[in-house]
Amino acid sequence: MITYRGVELVVQRGTLNINSGRIKRQVHVPYSNQNHIIDEGRVPTTITATLIAYTEADRDEIEILLHSSEEGLLYIGDRVYKEVESGENFNPVPRTSEYKDDWLIGAEFIAKDPIPYDSSTGEPLYA
């Protein structure tokens, strides 16, 4: 389960992906066997997941949340990401027939502050 802007969201098992990275540039020193790697900083962290809505009211609430352009906090376990916005796309589809009113919603979140923080202390988990 994750919490975005105070709303608890149920994540389908095995669908949560957290992608973070850095931009590095290689510079070759001419007429030598030396290269330099320049760290140009971190890119925003992208979090994707398939959310489960058990009722149409839940689905509507999630859609409103994902359509919004407001920033918020995203809690994943004992981590919190700050300055998070919902991504460009989401995809609601009805779940299989055995789950009559359930919906699966593919969602994307973008953390402009790419470093996760400890949710209990507020300290960054790494620099």
Contacts in CASP RR format, 6 or more apart in sequence:
PFRMAT RR
TARGET T0000
AUTHOR 0000-0000-0000
METHOD contacts of the structure
MODEL  1
MITYRGVELVVQRGTLNINSGRIKRQVHVPYSNQNHIIDEGRVPTTITAT
LIAYTEADRDEIEILLHSSEEGLLYIGDRVYKEVESGENFNPVPRTSEYK
DDWLIGAEFIAKDPIPYDSSTGEPLYA
1 8 0 8 1.000
1 9 0 8 1.000
1 10 0 8 1.000
1 11 0 8 1.000
2 8 0 8 1.000
2 9 0 8 1.000
2 11 0 8 1.000
2 16 0 8 1.000
2 49 0 8 1.000
2 74 0 8 1.000
2 75 0 8 1.000
2 76 0 8 1.000
2 77 0 8 1.000
3 9 0 8 1.000
3 73 0 8 1.000
3 74 0 8 1.000
3 75 0 8 1.000
4 65 0 8 1.000
4 72 0 8 1.000
4 73 0 8 1.000
4 74 0 8 1.000
4 75 0 8 1.000
4 84 0 8 1.000
4 86 0 8 1.000
4 109 0 8 1.000
5 65 0 8 1.000
5 68 0 8 1.000
5 70 0 8 1.000
5 72 0 8 1.000
5 73 0 8 1.000
6 73 0 8 1.000
7 61 0 8 1.000
7 62 0 8 1.000
7 65 0 8 1.000
9 49 0 8 1.000
9 51 0 8 1.000
9 62 0 8 1.000
9 107 0 8 1.000
10 51 0 8 1.000
10 52 0 8 1.000
10 53 0 8 1.000
10 54 0 8 1.000
11 49 0 8 1.000
11 50 0 8 1.000
11 51 0 8 1.000
11 52 0 8 1.000
12 49 0 8 1.000
12 50 0 8 1.000
12 51 0 8 1.000
12 52 0 8 1.000
12 104 0 8 1.000
15 48 0 8 1.000
15 49 0 8 1.000
15 50 0 8 1.000
15 106 0 8 1.000
16 47 0 8 1.000
16 48 0 8 1.000
16 49 0 8 1.000
16 76 0 8 1.000
17 47 0 8 1.000
17 48 0 8 1.000
17 49 0 8 1.000
18 45 0 8 1.000
18 46 0 8 1.000
18 47 0 8 1.000
18 76 0 8 1.000
19 45 0 8 1.000
19 46 0 8 1.000
19 47 0 8 1.000
19 48 0 8 1.000
20 42 0 8 1.000
20 43 0 8 1.000
20 45 0 8 1.000
20 46 0 8 1.000
20 114 0 8 1.000
21 42 0 8 1.000
21 43 0 8 1.000
21 45 0 8 1.000
21 114 0 8 1.000
22 39 0 8 1.000
22 40 0 8 1.000
22 41 0 8 1.000
22 42 0 8 1.000
22 43 0 8 1.000
23 39 0 8 1.000
23 40 0 8 1.000
23 41 0 8 1.000
23 42 0 8 1.000
23 43 0 8 1.000
24 37 0 8 1.000
24 38 0 8 1.000
24 39 0 8 1.000
24 40 0 8 1.000
25 37 0 8 1.000
25 38 0 8 1.000
25 40 0 8 1.000
26 35 0 8 1.000
26 36 0 8 1.000
26 37 0 8 1.000
26 38 0 8 1.000
27 35 0 8 1.000
27 36 0 8 1.000
27 37 0 8 1.000
27 38 0 8 1.000
28 34 0 8 1.000
28 35 0 8 1.000
29 35 0 8 1.000
29 36 0 8 1.000
42 114 0 8 1.000
42 115 0 8 1.000
43 114 0 8 1.000
44 110 0 8 1.000
44 111 0 8 1.000
44 112 0 8 1.000
44 114 0 8 1.000
45 81 0 8 1.000
45 110 0 8 1.000
45 111 0 8 1.000
45 114 0 8 1.000
45 115 0 8 1.000
45 116 0 8 1.000
46 108 0 8 1.000
46 109 0 8 1.000
46 110 0 8 1.000
46 111 0 8 1.000
47 74 0 8 1.000
47 76 0 8 1.000
47 81 0 8 1.000
47 84 0 8 1.000
47 108 0 8 1.000
47 109 0 8 1.000
47 110 0 8 1.000
47 111 0 8 1.000
48 106 0 8 1.000
48 107 0 8 1.000
48 108 0 8 1.000
48 109 0 8 1.000
49 106 0 8 1.000
49 107 0 8 1.000
50 104 0 8 1.000
50 105 0 8 1.000
50 106 0 8 1.000
50 107 0 8 1.000
51 62 0 8 1.000
51 104 0 8 1.000
51 105 0 8 1.000
51 106 0 8 1.000
51 107 0 8 1.000
52 95 0 8 1.000
52 102 0 8 1.000
52 103 0 8 1.000
52 104 0 8 1.000
52 105 0 8 1.000
53 59 0 8 1.000
53 61 0 8 1.000
53 62 0 8 1.000
53 92 0 8 1.000
53 102 0 8 1.000
53 103 0 8 1.000
53 104 0 8 1.000
53 105 0 8 1.000
54 101 0 8 1.000
54 102 0 8 1.000
55 101 0 8 1.000
56 101 0 8 1.000
56 103 0 8 1.000
58 103 0 8 1.000
59 92 0 8 1.000
59 103 0 8 1.000
59 105 0 8 1.000
62 92 0 8 1.000
62 105 0 8 1.000
62 107 0 8 1.000
63 90 0 8 1.000
63 92 0 8 1.000
63 105 0 8 1.000
65 86 0 8 1.000
66 86 0 8 1.000
66 87 0 8 1.000
66 90 0 8 1.000
66 105 0 8 1.000
66 107 0 8 1.000
67 86 0 8 1.000
68 86 0 8 1.000
69 85 0 8 1.000
69 86 0 8 1.000
70 85 0 8 1.000
71 83 0 8 1.000
71 84 0 8 1.000
71 85 0 8 1.000
71 112 0 8 1.000
72 82 0 8 1.000
72 83 0 8 1.000
72 84 0 8 1.000
72 85 0 8 1.000
73 80 0 8 1.000
73 81 0 8 1.000
73 82 0 8 1.000
73 84 0 8 1.000
74 80 0 8 1.000
74 81 0 8 1.000
74 84 0 8 1.000
74 109 0 8 1.000
74 111 0 8 1.000
75 119 0 8 1.000
76 116 0 8 1.000
77 119 0 8 1.000
78 118 0 8 1.000
78 119 0 8 1.000
78 120 0 8 1.000
79 116 0 8 1.000
79 117 0 8 1.000
79 118 0 8 1.000
79 119 0 8 1.000
79 125 0 8 1.000
80 116 0 8 1.000
80 117 0 8 1.000
80 118 0 8 1.000
80 119 0 8 1.000
80 122 0 8 1.000
81 109 0 8 1.000
81 111 0 8 1.000
81 113 0 8 1.000
81 116 0 8 1.000
81 117 0 8 1.000
82 111 0 8 1.000
82 113 0 8 1.000
82 117 0 8 1.000
83 111 0 8 1.000
83 112 0 8 1.000
83 113 0 8 1.000
84 109 0 8 1.000
84 110 0 8 1.000
84 111 0 8 1.000
84 112 0 8 1.000
85 109 0 8 1.000
85 110 0 8 1.000
85 112 0 8 1.000
86 107 0 8 1.000
86 108 0 8 1.000
86 109 0 8 1.000
86 110 0 8 1.000
87 107 0 8 1.000
87 108 0 8 1.000
87 109 0 8 1.000
87 110 0 8 1.000
88 108 0 8 1.000
89 108 0 8 1.000
90 105 0 8 1.000
90 106 0 8 1.000
90 107 0 8 1.000
90 108 0 8 1.000
91 105 0 8 1.000
91 106 0 8 1.000
92 103 0 8 1.000
92 104 0 8 1.000
92 105 0 8 1.000
92 106 0 8 1.000
93 103 0 8 1.000
93 104 0 8 1.000
93 105 0 8 1.000
94 102 0 8 1.000
94 103 0 8 1.000
94 104 0 8 1.000
95 102 0 8 1.000
95 103 0 8 1.000
95 104 0 8 1.000
115 124 0 8 1.000
115 125 0 8 1.000
115 126 0 8 1.000
115 127 0 8 1.000
116 124 0 8 1.000
116 125 0 8 1.000
117 123 0 8 1.000
117 124 0 8 1.000
117 125 0 8 1.000
118 124 0 8 1.000
118 125 0 8 1.000
END
